[in-house]
Amino acid sequence: KDDSLRPDHLVVLAGGNATRLGPITATMSKALVTVGSKPMIIHQLLGIDARRVTVVTSPTNTRQVGTLIQRTFGDNDWVRIVEQPRARGPVDAIRLGLAGVMGNEYTVIIMADSLYDFATEVETAIQEPARDWVATLEAGGQPERSFCWTDGENWEDSADWDPTDRIFTGLIVTKNPTVWRREAADIMSDDNQFDEI
């Protein structure tokens, strides 16, 4: 594998109470739900081979997630766990996960329960450094870019897409993590409340 296509940082959003999943998550975090013989978060950690990883957890699953990662990968210094003190939604989790990430590092942000294999999409995005992108799934199930930062400062919707027939997959690829962190902090500074993920 071409090491130049490897992301510098992976941020996995593994918090939230997942109340919409009902009895499945009554006793465990959605990141720990087993799909295809592995917990969902392990699919993400194995699927996107980043140099460093930050996992954003909630107070109810920090210990479980940490134990699982240690059991799966052994002692490591490439994974950092950050606890979101209270459920304030994915925007706040992005802000916390990007704290300490350098300004020009290729960074992938993904929800722990997003099970699509994004390895190819991540490599494609890294080969196009002029733009960041958020992946959605079109009606046929194929990933596509939905919007991007065009110059590292300004947000711009990409042309010709209709969000009403798209599914947000929980994937963001950026070379401008400080811009995303700043925007998330600005949104959270209004003390807005967001739905839990």
Salt bridges, closest charged atoms under 4 A:
ASP3 OD1 - ARG6 NH1 3.75
ASP3 OD2 - ARG51 NH2 2.80
ASP8 OD1 - ARG51 NH1 3.46
ASP49 OD1 - ARG6 NH2 3.46
ASP92 OD1 - ARG95 NH2 2.68
GLU105 OE2 - ARG52 NH2 2.24
ASP113 OD2 - LYS30 NZ 3.50
GLU123 OE2 - LYS1 NZ 3.77
GLU128 OE1 - ARG145 NH1 2.45
GLU144 OE2 - ARG166 NE 2.10
GLU153 OE1 - ARG182 NH1 3.87
ASP165 OD1 - ARG166 NH1 2.36
GLU183 OE2 - ARG182 NH2 3.56
ASP191 OD1 - ARG86 NH2 3.95
ASP191 OD1 - ARG88 NH2 3.22
